[in-house]
């Protein structure tokens, strides 16, 4: 399966985030100010850089924890996502267990 961009329900994508950036800060950026700036930008222009969701039948990993936090904050029903397959090993520490119903949706969206 190659990298493909799709729009997926925000609630589904959020299940695979490593952390909730509304609750957990970041050592890299000042999360409250960063989230506020993203909220203004995404509110005005939408999500310009799709999130990245790597998945297999056991787990998924999300790159875009700040963007999905803002999508939830703004009440966005769907977000743009690049979907791609990841190997079963090694399993990253931030990987979240795959829900069987989500796997069906992700495979269909990716055209697999």
The first five atom37 places (N, CA, C, CB, O) and aatype in JSON, in Angstrom:
{
  "aatype": [20, 20, 20, 20, 20, 20, 20, 20, 20, 20, 20, 20, 20, 20, 20, 20, 20, 20, 20, 20, 20, 20, 20, 20, 20, 20, 20, 20, 20, 20, 20, 20, 20, 20, 20, 20, 20, 20, 20, 20, 20, 20, 20, 20, 20, 20, 20, 20, 20, 20, 20, 20, 20, 20, 20, 20, 20, 20, 20, 20, 20, 20, 20, 20, 20, 20, 20, 20, 20, 20, 20, 20, 20, 20, 20, 20, 20, 20, 20, 20, 20, 20, 20, 20, 20, 20, 20, 20, 20, 20, 20, 20, 20, 20, 20, 20, 20, 20, 20, 20, 20, 20, 20, 20, 20, 20, 20, 20, 20, 20, 20, 20],
  "atom_mask": [
    [1, 1, 1, 1, 1],
    [1, 1, 1, 1, 1],
    [1, 1, 1, 1, 1],
    [1, 1, 1, 1, 1],
    [1, 1, 1, 1, 1],
    [1, 1, 1, 1, 1],
    [1, 1, 1, 1, 1],
    [1, 1, 1, 1, 1],
    [1, 1, 1, 1, 1],
    [1, 1, 1, 1, 1],
    [1, 1, 1, 1, 1],
    [1, 1, 1, 1, 1],
    [1, 1, 1, 1, 1],
    [1, 1, 1, 1, 1],
    [1, 1, 1, 1, 1],
    [1, 1, 1, 1, 1],
    [1, 1, 1, 1, 1],
    [1, 1, 1, 1, 1],
    [1, 1, 1, 1, 1],
    [1, 1, 1, 1, 1],
    [1, 1, 1, 1, 1],
    [1, 1, 1, 1, 1],
    [1, 1, 1, 1, 1],
    [1, 1, 1, 1, 1],
    [1, 1, 1, 1, 1],
    [1, 1, 1, 1, 1],
    [1, 1, 1, 1, 1],
    [1, 1, 1, 1, 1],
    [1, 1, 1, 1, 1],
    [1, 1, 1, 1, 1],
    [1, 1, 1, 1, 1],
    [1, 1, 1, 1, 1],
    [1, 1, 1, 1, 1],
    [1, 1, 1, 1, 1],
    [1, 1, 1, 1, 1],
    [1, 1, 1, 1, 1],
    [1, 1, 1, 1, 1],
    [1, 1, 1, 1, 1],
    [1, 1, 1, 1, 1],
    [1, 1, 1, 1, 1],
    [1, 1, 1, 1, 1],
    [1, 1, 1, 1, 1],
    [1, 1, 1, 1, 1],
    [1, 1, 1, 1, 1],
    [1, 1, 1, 1, 1],
    [1, 1, 1, 1, 1],
    [1, 1, 1, 1, 1],
    [1, 1, 1, 1, 1],
    [1, 1, 1, 1, 1],
    [1, 1, 1, 1, 1],
    [1, 1, 1, 1, 1],
    [1, 1, 1, 1, 1],
    [1, 1, 1, 1, 1],
    [1, 1, 1, 1, 1],
    [1, 1, 1, 1, 1],
    [1, 1, 1, 1, 1],
    [1, 1, 1, 1, 1],
    [1, 1, 1, 1, 1],
    [1, 1, 1, 1, 1],
    [1, 1, 1, 1, 1],
    [1, 1, 1, 1, 1],
    [1, 1, 1, 1, 1],
    [1, 1, 1, 1, 1],
    [1, 1, 1, 1, 1],
    [1, 1, 1, 1, 1],
    [1, 1, 1, 1, 1],
    [1, 1, 1, 1, 1],
    [1, 1, 1, 1, 1],
    [1, 1, 1, 1, 1],
    [1, 1, 1, 1, 1],
    [1, 1, 1, 1, 1],
    [1, 1, 1, 1, 1],
    [1, 1, 1, 1, 1],
    [1, 1, 1, 1, 1],
    [1, 1, 1, 1, 1],
    [1, 1, 1, 1, 1],
    [1, 1, 1, 1, 1],
    [1, 1, 1, 1, 1],
    [1, 1, 1, 1, 1],
    [1, 1, 1, 1, 1],
    [1, 1, 1, 1, 1],
    [1, 1, 1, 1, 1],
    [1, 1, 1, 1, 1],
    [1, 1, 1, 1, 1],
    [1, 1, 1, 1, 1],
    [1, 1, 1, 1, 1],
    [1, 1, 1, 1, 1],
    [1, 1, 1, 1, 1],
    [1, 1, 1, 1, 1],
    [1, 1, 1, 1, 1],
    [1, 1, 1, 1, 1],
    [1, 1, 1, 1, 1],
    [1, 1, 1, 1, 1],
    [1, 1, 1, 1, 1],
    [1, 1, 1, 1, 1],
    [1, 1, 1, 1, 1],
    [1, 1, 1, 1, 1],
    [1, 1, 1, 1, 1],
    [1, 1, 1, 1, 1],
    [1, 1, 1, 1, 1],
    [1, 1, 1, 1, 1],
    [1, 1, 1, 1, 1],
    [1, 1, 1, 1, 1],
    [1, 1, 1, 1, 1],
    [1, 1, 1, 1, 1],
    [1, 1, 1, 1, 1],
    [1, 1, 1, 1, 1],
    [1, 1, 1, 1, 1],
    [1, 1, 1, 1, 1],
    [1, 1, 1, 1, 1],
    [1, 1, 1, 1, 1],
    [1, 1, 1, 1, 1]
  ],
  "atom_positions": [
    [[0.86, -1.17, 0.0], [0.0, 0.0, 0.0], [0.9, 1.23, 0.0], [-0.97, 0.0, 1.23], [1.8, 1.34, 0.83]],
    [[0.67, 2.13, -0.9], [1.46, 3.35, -0.97], [0.8, 4.44, -0.14], [1.63, 3.81, -2.44], [-0.32, 4.3, 0.33]],
    [[1.52, 5.53, 0.03], [1.03, 6.68, 0.77], [-0.15, 7.29, 0.01], [2.16, 7.73, 0.98], [-0.04, 7.58, -1.18]],
    [[-1.27, 7.47, 0.69], [-2.43, 8.07, 0.05], [-3.09, 9.05, 1.0], [-3.43, 6.99, -0.4], [-3.16, 8.8, 2.2]],
    [[-3.58, 10.18, 0.46], [-4.26, 11.18, 1.28], [-5.76, 10.94, 1.21], [-3.91, 12.61, 0.82], [-6.33, 10.79, 0.13]],
    [[-6.38, 10.91, 2.39], [-7.82, 10.73, 2.51], [-8.33, 11.66, 3.61], [-8.18, 9.23, 2.82], [-7.54, 12.25, 4.35]],
    [[-9.62, 11.79, 3.71], [-10.23, 12.49, 4.84], [-10.9, 11.43, 5.71], [-11.28, 13.59, 4.36], [-11.69, 10.61, 5.24]],
    [[-10.55, 11.46, 6.99], [-11.08, 10.49, 7.94], [-11.75, 11.2, 9.11], [-9.96, 9.58, 8.46], [-11.44, 12.36, 9.4]],
    [[-12.69, 10.52, 9.77], [-13.33, 11.12, 10.94], [-12.29, 11.5, 12.0], [-14.38, 10.15, 11.54], [-11.4, 10.71, 12.32]],
    [[-12.41, 12.69, 12.52], [-11.47, 13.17, 13.54], [-11.43, 12.23, 14.74], [-11.86, 14.58, 13.99], [-10.35, 11.96, 15.27]],
    [[-12.58, 11.73, 15.17], [-12.62, 10.85, 16.35], [-11.81, 9.58, 16.11], [-14.06, 10.5, 16.69], [-11.13, 9.11, 17.03]],
    [[-11.87, 9.02, 14.92], [-11.09, 7.82, 14.6], [-9.6, 8.13, 14.66], [-11.47, 7.27, 13.2], [-8.84, 7.41, 15.3]],
    [[-9.18, 9.18, 14.01], [-7.76, 9.55, 13.97], [-7.25, 9.84, 15.38], [-7.54, 10.77, 13.06], [-6.13, 9.44, 15.73]],
    [[-8.04, 10.53, 16.19], [-7.62, 10.91, 17.54], [-7.34, 9.7, 18.43], [-8.67, 11.78, 18.18], [-6.57, 9.81, 19.38]],
    [[-7.95, 8.56, 18.15], [-7.71, 7.36, 18.96], [-6.26, 6.89, 18.87], [-8.64, 6.23, 18.53], [-5.8, 6.14, 19.74]],
    [[-5.55, 7.3, 17.83], [-4.2, 6.81, 17.61], [-3.11, 7.84, 17.93], [-4.05, 6.36, 16.19], [-1.95, 7.64, 17.59]],
    [[-3.5, 8.93, 18.59], [-2.51, 9.93, 18.99], [-1.68, 9.39, 20.16], [-3.18, 11.26, 19.37], [-2.16, 8.59, 20.96]],
    [[-0.46, 9.85, 20.22], [0.43, 9.42, 21.3], [0.01, 10.06, 22.62], [1.9, 9.79, 20.97], [0.02, 9.41, 23.67]],
    [[-0.35, 11.34, 22.56], [-0.76, 12.08, 23.75], [-1.82, 13.11, 23.35], [0.46, 12.78, 24.44], [-1.92, 13.5, 22.18]],
    [[-2.58, 13.55, 24.33], [-3.54, 14.63, 24.1], [-2.8, 15.93, 24.4], [-4.83, 14.48, 25.0], [-2.52, 16.23, 25.56]],
    [[-2.49, 16.7, 23.37], [-1.71, 17.93, 23.54], [-2.46, 19.0, 24.32], [-1.31, 18.47, 22.19], [-1.84, 19.96, 24.78]],
    [[-3.77, 18.87, 24.48], [-4.5, 19.81, 25.32], [-4.16, 19.59, 26.79], [-6.03, 19.67, 25.09], [-4.28, 20.5, 27.61]],
    [[-3.73, 18.37, 27.11], [-3.44, 18.01, 28.5], [-1.94, 17.95, 28.76], [-4.08, 16.68, 28.85], [-1.46, 18.45, 29.77]],
    [[-1.21, 17.34, 27.84], [0.21, 17.11, 28.01], [0.99, 18.14, 27.22], [0.6, 15.68, 27.58], [0.77, 18.31, 26.02]],
    [[1.9, 18.82, 27.89], [2.73, 19.82, 27.23], [3.8, 19.18, 26.37], [3.37, 20.73, 28.25], [3.85, 17.96, 26.21]],
    [[4.66, 20.01, 25.83], [5.73, 19.55, 24.96], [7.02, 20.24, 25.36], [5.4, 19.82, 23.48], [7.03, 21.43, 25.67]],
    [[8.1, 19.49, 25.34], [9.41, 20.07, 25.64], [9.92, 20.88, 24.45], [10.41, 18.97, 25.99], [10.83, 21.69, 24.61]],
    [[9.34, 20.68, 23.28], [9.83, 21.32, 22.08], [9.2, 22.7, 21.87], [9.55, 20.44, 20.88], [9.9, 23.64, 21.5]],
    [[7.92, 22.82, 22.09], [7.23, 24.1, 21.89], [6.4, 24.43, 23.12], [6.35, 24.05, 20.63], [6.07, 23.55, 23.92]],
    [[6.06, 25.67, 23.26], [5.14, 26.1, 24.3], [3.75, 25.69, 23.84], [5.23, 27.66, 24.58], [3.12, 26.41, 23.07]],
    [[3.27, 24.55, 24.28], [2.05, 23.95, 23.74], [0.83, 24.87, 23.81], [1.76, 22.69, 24.47], [0.12, 24.97, 22.8]],
    [[0.52, 25.53, 24.92], [-0.68, 26.39, 24.9], [-0.61, 27.48, 23.82], [-0.87, 27.04, 26.27], [-1.6, 27.71, 23.12]],
    [[0.53, 28.15, 23.69], [0.65, 29.19, 22.66], [0.65, 28.57, 21.27], [1.92, 30.02, 22.87], [0.06, 29.12, 20.34]],
    [[1.32, 27.43, 21.13], [1.36, 26.75, 19.83], [-0.05, 26.32, 19.41], [2.31, 25.53, 19.89], [-0.44, 26.51, 18.26]],
    [[-0.8, 25.73, 20.34], [-2.17, 25.31, 20.03], [-3.04, 26.5, 19.68], [-2.78, 24.54, 21.21], [-3.88, 26.41, 18.78]],
    [[-2.86, 27.62, 20.37], [-3.67, 28.8, 20.06], [-3.35, 29.32, 18.65], [-3.42, 29.91, 21.1], [-4.25, 29.66, 17.89]],
    [[-2.07, 29.37, 18.31], [-1.67, 29.82, 16.97], [-2.21, 28.87, 15.91], [-0.14, 29.92, 16.87], [-2.69, 29.31, 14.86]],
    [[-2.12, 27.55, 16.16], [-2.67, 26.58, 15.22], [-4.18, 26.71, 15.09], [-2.3, 25.16, 15.66], [-4.73, 26.56, 14.0]],
    [[-4.85, 26.98, 16.2], [-6.3, 27.14, 16.17], [-6.69, 28.3, 15.26], [-6.84, 27.38, 17.59], [-7.63, 28.18, 14.47]],
    [[-5.98, 29.41, 15.37], [-6.26, 30.57, 14.51], [-6.0, 30.21, 13.05], [-5.4, 31.78, 14.93], [-6.82, 30.5, 12.18]],
    [[-4.85, 29.58, 12.79], [-4.48, 29.23, 11.41], [-5.44, 28.22, 10.79], [-3.06, 28.69, 11.36], [-5.92, 28.41, 9.68]],
    [[-5.7, 27.14, 11.52], [-6.58, 26.09, 10.99], [-8.02, 26.6, 10.88], [-6.52, 24.84, 11.89], [-8.74, 26.23, 9.95]],
    [[-8.43, 27.45, 11.82], [-9.77, 28.03, 11.74], [-9.94, 28.87, 10.49], [-10.05, 28.88, 12.96], [-11.02, 28.9, 9.9]],
    [[-8.88, 29.55, 10.08], [-8.94, 30.41, 8.91], [-8.69, 29.67, 7.6], [-7.95, 31.53, 9.05], [-9.3, 29.98, 6.58]],
    [[-7.78, 28.68, 7.62], [-7.32, 28.07, 6.38], [-7.51, 26.56, 6.29], [-5.89, 28.37, 6.19], [-7.23, 25.97, 5.25]],
    [[-7.97, 25.93, 7.36], [-8.06, 24.47, 7.39], [-6.7, 23.86, 7.66], [-8.63, 23.94, 6.06], [-5.71, 24.57, 7.8]],
    [[-6.66, 22.55, 7.73], [-5.39, 21.85, 7.95], [-4.67, 21.75, 6.62], [-5.63, 20.42, 8.58], [-5.12, 21.06, 5.71]],
    [[-3.57, 22.45, 6.51], [-2.81, 22.5, 5.25], [-1.87, 21.32, 5.08], [-2.02, 23.79, 5.18], [-1.65, 20.86, 3.96]],
    [[-1.32, 20.83, 6.17], [-0.42, 19.69, 6.12], [-1.15, 18.49, 6.7], [0.92, 19.98, 6.9], [-1.42, 18.45, 7.9]],
    [[-1.47, 17.5, 5.87], [-2.21, 16.33, 6.38], [-1.46, 15.63, 7.51], [-2.47, 15.34, 5.24], [-0.22, 15.63, 7.55]],
    [[-2.21, 15.05, 8.42], [-1.63, 14.22, 9.46], [-1.1, 12.96, 8.79], [-2.68, 13.88, 10.58], [-1.46, 12.66, 7.65]],
    [[-0.25, 12.22, 9.49], [0.3, 10.97, 8.95], [-0.1, 9.83, 9.9], [1.87, 11.05, 8.78], [0.23, 9.86, 11.08]],
    [[-0.81, 8.84, 9.36], [-1.25, 7.7, 10.16], [-0.7, 6.43, 9.54], [-2.81, 7.65, 10.25], [-1.15, 5.99, 8.48]],
    [[0.28, 5.84, 10.22], [0.83, 4.56, 9.8], [0.09, 3.46, 10.54], [2.37, 4.48, 10.06], [-0.18, 3.59, 11.74]],
    [[-0.25, 2.38, 9.84], [-1.04, 1.35, 10.52], [-0.77, -0.04, 9.95], [-2.53, 1.67, 10.4], [-0.26, -0.2, 8.84]],
    [[-1.12, -1.02, 10.76], [-1.16, -2.43, 10.37], [-2.28, -3.07, 11.2], [0.24, -3.15, 10.6], [-3.02, -2.37, 11.88]],
    [[-2.39, -4.38, 11.13], [-3.51, -5.03, 11.83], [-3.39, -5.01, 13.34], [-3.63, -6.46, 11.37], [-4.36, -5.32, 14.04]],
    [[-2.22, -4.66, 13.88], [-2.03, -4.66, 15.33], [-2.03, -3.28, 15.97], [-0.76, -5.34, 15.66], [-2.48, -3.13, 17.11]],
    [[-1.52, -2.26, 15.27], [-1.39, -0.94, 15.88], [-1.36, 0.16, 14.83], [-0.13, -0.87, 16.75], [-1.26, -0.1, 13.63]],
    [[-1.43, 1.4, 15.32], [-1.29, 2.57, 14.45], [-0.48, 3.62, 15.2], [-2.68, 3.14, 14.02], [-0.45, 3.65, 16.43]],
    [[0.19, 4.48, 14.42], [0.93, 5.6, 14.99], [0.53, 6.87, 14.25], [2.47, 5.35, 14.91], [0.37, 6.86, 13.03]],
    [[0.38, 7.94, 14.99], [-0.05, 9.21, 14.4], [1.03, 10.26, 14.55], [-1.35, 9.69, 15.06], [1.6, 10.44, 15.62]],
    [[1.29, 10.95, 13.45], [2.11, 12.15, 13.47], [1.16, 13.3, 13.2], [3.3, 12.1, 12.4], [0.64, 13.44, 12.09]],
    [[0.92, 14.12, 14.23], [-0.03, 15.22, 14.08], [-0.84, 15.43, 15.35], [-0.96, 14.97, 12.91], [-2.01, 15.82, 15.29]],
    [[-0.22, 15.18, 16.5], [-0.94, 15.29, 17.77], [-1.46, 16.71, 18.02], [-0.03, 14.87, 18.91], [-2.56, 16.87, 18.55]],
    [[-0.69, 17.73, 17.65], [-1.15, 19.11, 17.83], [-2.32, 19.41, 16.88], [0.0, 20.1, 17.58], [-3.32, 20.0, 17.29]],
    [[-2.19, 19.0, 15.62], [-3.24, 19.28, 14.65], [-4.54, 18.57, 14.99], [-2.8, 18.87, 13.26], [-5.61, 19.14, 14.81]],
    [[-4.47, 17.34, 15.48], [-5.71, 16.65, 15.84], [-6.32, 17.27, 17.09], [-5.44, 15.13, 16.06], [-7.54, 17.3, 17.22]],
    [[-5.49, 17.77, 18.01], [-6.02, 18.47, 19.18], [-6.81, 19.71, 18.75], [-4.88, 18.87, 20.15], [-7.88, 19.99, 19.29]],
    [[-6.27, 20.44, 17.79], [-6.95, 21.63, 17.29], [-8.22, 21.24, 16.52], [-6.01, 22.45, 16.39], [-9.24, 21.92, 16.63]],
    [[-8.17, 20.17, 15.76], [-9.36, 19.71, 15.04], [-10.49, 19.41, 16.02], [-9.04, 18.46, 14.2], [-11.64, 19.74, 15.77]],
    [[-10.15, 18.77, 17.14], [-11.15, 18.49, 18.17], [-11.64, 19.8, 18.77], [-10.57, 17.57, 19.29], [-12.84, 20.0, 18.95]],
    [[-10.72, 20.69, 19.08], [-11.04, 22.0, 19.66], [-12.02, 22.76, 18.76], [-9.76, 22.83, 19.87], [-12.96, 23.39, 19.25]],
    [[-11.81, 22.7, 17.45], [-12.64, 23.42, 16.49], [-13.9, 22.64, 16.08], [-11.82, 23.74, 15.26], [-14.75, 23.16, 15.36]],
    [[-14.02, 21.4, 16.54], [-15.19, 20.61, 16.19], [-15.19, 20.1, 14.76], [-16.41, 21.4, 16.43], [-16.26, 19.85, 14.19]],
    [[-14.0, 19.95, 14.16], [-13.93, 19.43, 12.79], [-14.36, 17.98, 12.77], [-12.5, 19.59, 12.22], [-13.89, 17.18, 13.59]],
    [[-15.22, 17.63, 11.87], [-15.72, 16.25, 11.78], [-14.72, 15.31, 11.12], [-17.03, 16.22, 11.0], [-14.67, 14.12, 11.43]],
    [[-13.9, 15.85, 10.19], [-12.93, 15.03, 9.47], [-11.64, 15.82, 9.29], [-13.5, 14.59, 8.09], [-11.63, 17.05, 9.31]],
    [[-10.55, 15.08, 9.12], [-9.23, 15.69, 8.92], [-8.53, 15.01, 7.75], [-8.37, 15.59, 10.2], [-8.77, 13.84, 7.48]],
    [[-7.65, 15.76, 7.04], [-6.87, 15.14, 5.97], [-5.74, 14.31, 6.57], [-6.31, 16.21, 5.0], [-5.05, 14.75, 7.5]],
    [[-5.56, 13.12, 6.03], [-4.58, 12.18, 6.58], [-3.86, 11.47, 5.45], [-5.26, 11.16, 7.53], [-4.49, 11.02, 4.49]],
    [[-2.54, 11.36, 5.57], [-1.78, 10.46, 4.7], [-1.78, 9.1, 5.4], [-0.3, 10.98, 4.43], [-1.3, 8.99, 6.53]],
    [[-2.31, 8.08, 4.74], [-2.32, 6.71, 5.27], [-1.19, 5.92, 4.65], [-3.68, 6.02, 5.01], [-0.91, 6.06, 3.45]],
    [[-0.54, 5.09, 5.45], [0.5, 4.23, 4.92], [0.68, 3.02, 5.82], [1.83, 5.0, 4.78], [0.41, 3.07, 7.02]],
    [[1.13, 1.94, 5.23], [1.36, 0.69, 5.97], [2.67, 0.77, 6.73], [1.36, -0.52, 5.02], [3.64, 1.35, 6.25]],
    [[2.69, 0.19, 7.92], [3.91, 0.08, 8.7], [4.12, -1.39, 9.06], [3.85, 0.96, 9.99], [3.14, -2.13, 9.2]],
    [[5.37, -1.83, 9.2], [5.63, -3.22, 9.57], [5.21, -3.5, 11.01], [7.1, -3.54, 9.38], [5.09, -2.59, 11.83]],
    [[4.98, -4.77, 11.3], [4.6, -5.17, 12.65], [5.73, -4.97, 13.66], [4.16, -6.62, 12.67], [5.49, -4.72, 14.84]],
    [[6.97, -5.06, 13.18], [8.12, -4.85, 14.06], [9.11, -3.94, 13.37], [8.79, -6.19, 14.45], [9.25, -4.0, 12.15]],
    [[9.79, -3.11, 14.1], [9.62, -2.9, 15.53], [8.36, -2.08, 15.82], [10.86, -2.19, 16.11], [7.94, -1.25, 15.0]],
    [[7.77, -2.32, 16.96], [6.57, -1.59, 17.36], [7.0, -0.36, 18.17], [5.6, -2.51, 18.2], [7.59, -0.51, 19.24]],
    [[6.72, 0.85, 17.67], [7.1, 2.05, 18.42], [6.41, 2.11, 19.78], [6.77, 3.3, 17.61], [5.3, 1.62, 19.94]],
    [[7.08, 2.71, 20.75], [6.51, 2.83, 22.09], [5.23, 3.64, 22.13], [7.51, 3.45, 23.0], [4.4, 3.43, 23.01]],
    [[5.05, 4.57, 21.19], [3.85, 5.42, 21.19], [2.72, 4.82, 20.35], [4.2, 6.8, 20.67], [1.67, 5.45, 20.19]],
    [[2.9, 3.62, 19.81], [1.86, 2.98, 19.01], [0.64, 2.68, 19.86], [2.4, 1.68, 18.36], [0.75, 2.32, 21.03]],
    [[-0.53, 2.83, 19.25], [-1.79, 2.54, 19.92], [-2.41, 1.29, 19.31], [-2.77, 3.75, 19.82], [-2.34, 1.09, 18.1]],
    [[-3.03, 0.43, 20.14], [-3.63, -0.8, 19.61], [-4.7, -0.51, 18.56], [-4.23, -1.61, 20.75], [-5.5, 0.42, 18.7]],
    [[-4.69, -1.31, 17.51], [-5.65, -1.16, 16.42], [-7.01, -1.72, 16.83], [-5.14, -1.85, 15.14], [-7.09, -2.83, 17.36]],
    [[-8.05, -0.96, 16.59], [-9.41, -1.45, 16.79], [-9.85, -2.14, 15.5], [-10.41, -0.28, 17.18], [-9.66, -1.59, 14.41]],
    [[-10.42, -3.33, 15.59], [-10.82, -4.06, 14.37], [-11.73, -3.26, 13.45], [-11.51, -5.35, 14.75], [-11.58, -3.33, 12.23]],
    [[-12.67, -2.51, 14.01], [-13.58, -1.73, 13.16], [-12.83, -0.6, 12.46], [-14.74, -1.15, 14.0], [-13.15, -0.24, 11.33]],
    [[-11.83, -0.04, 13.13], [-11.01, 1.01, 12.5], [-10.18, 0.43, 11.37], [-10.1, 1.69, 13.53], [-10.0, 1.06, 10.33]],
    [[-9.66, -0.78, 11.56], [-8.83, -1.41, 10.53], [-9.61, -1.55, 9.23], [-8.34, -2.79, 11.0], [-9.07, -1.32, 8.15]],
    [[-10.87, -1.91, 9.33], [-11.72, -2.04, 8.14], [-11.82, -0.68, 7.43], [-13.14, -2.56, 8.51], [-11.66, -0.61, 6.21]],
    [[-12.07, 0.37, 8.19], [-12.2, 1.72, 7.61], [-10.88, 2.16, 6.99], [-12.65, 2.74, 8.7], [-10.87, 2.7, 5.88]],
    [[-9.76, 1.95, 7.69], [-8.46, 2.38, 7.19], [-8.07, 1.62, 5.92], [-7.38, 2.19, 8.26], [-7.58, 2.23, 4.97]],
    [[-8.28, 0.32, 5.9], [-7.98, -0.46, 4.7], [-8.8, 0.0, 3.51], [-8.21, -1.93, 4.96], [-8.29, 0.13, 2.4]],
    [[-10.08, 0.23, 3.75], [-10.94, 0.68, 2.66], [-10.51, 2.06, 2.17], [-12.41, 0.71, 3.12], [-10.45, 2.3, 0.96]],
    [[-10.21, 2.97, 3.1], [-9.79, 4.31, 2.71], [-8.48, 4.3, 1.94], [-9.65, 5.19, 3.94], [-8.28, 5.11, 1.03]],
    [[-7.58, 3.38, 2.31], [-6.28, 3.29, 1.64], [-6.35, 2.5, 0.36], [-5.26, 2.66, 2.57], [-5.37, 2.43, -0.39]],
    [[-7.49, 1.89, 0.09], [-7.64, 1.12, -1.13], [-6.96, -0.23, -1.06], [-7.1, 1.88, -2.28], [-6.58, -0.8, -2.08]],
    [[-6.81, -0.75, 0.16], [-6.13, -2.05, 0.31], [-7.13, -3.19, 0.35], [-5.29, -2.07, 1.59], [-6.73, -4.35, 0.48]]
  ]
}
